[in-house]
Amino acid sequence: MDQNKYVGMWVTADGYVRHELLPNGRYDEARGDRKSAYQGRYTLTGDHIDYVDDTGFTADGDFMNGVLHHAGMVLCRVKP
């Protein structure tokens, strides 16, 4: 399993929520004009992602057909 296959920027269609998954197992989430609104670590198990932000809040999601489904949101990968 390539633990880096989902590294990169994932964005909602309106661009409001942006998840940057970093190769070191950390993430940075921006919301609207608020850069780094949430930061923390993530782990991958197959196509499932678990998040733990730096305050201890947890969330998860699933990658399906090249799309990230997370907390009722749909995020698509931004090509570099």
N, C-alpha and C positions, 0 to 999 in steps of 0.2 A: 504494500500500500504506500503510495507516494503522499506523505503527510503535507507536502507543499503544493499539491495539485489545485487547491482552492485559494492560494495566496493571491492577493491583489485587492482591487477596489470593487465593492458591490454596492449598488445604488438602487433606490426605489425609482419608479417611472417619473415621479415629479422632482427627483433630485433632492428631496428634503432630508432623507436618511441615507447616510453614506458609511458603510463599514469597510475599513481597510484592514484586511487580514495580513499580518506581517509574518515573515518566514520564521521568526523566533518564537512563535506561539502566542504572540500578543496581538491585540486588536485596538483600533482607535475608531470610535464612532462619532461622527459629526451629525448634528441635527440643525437644519436651517443655517443660520449664520453662526451657530455655536460650534466652532471647531473643537474637537476633543471633548465633546459632551460626556462621553463615557469611555473609559479605557480599562483594559484588563487582559486576561489570558483566555485562550480557547484551546480546546482539544478536539480532535477528530476521531471518530470511530466509523470507518467506512464513509458513508455519505451523511453522517449525523455530526452536528457540531454542538458542543456545550461551551457556554460562555460563563465566566466568573469575573465580574467587574471588580475594580480595586476596592470597592466598599463591601464586597461580599455578595452582592446581588447575583442571582443565577438566572440564566435563560438558555434556550436551546433552539435548534432549527434543523432543517434537512435540505440537502441539495438534491433536486429532482430535475432531470432533463436540462441541466445547465442553469438552473434558477435556484436561488436560496429562499426558502420559506422560513420566516423567523417572526415569531410573535404577531402573527396575523398580517405580516408584511411580505411582499414579494420583491426581492432584490435581484438585479441582473448584473453580471460582471461587466466592468468597463475595461475595454481592451487598452493596453498601454500604448 
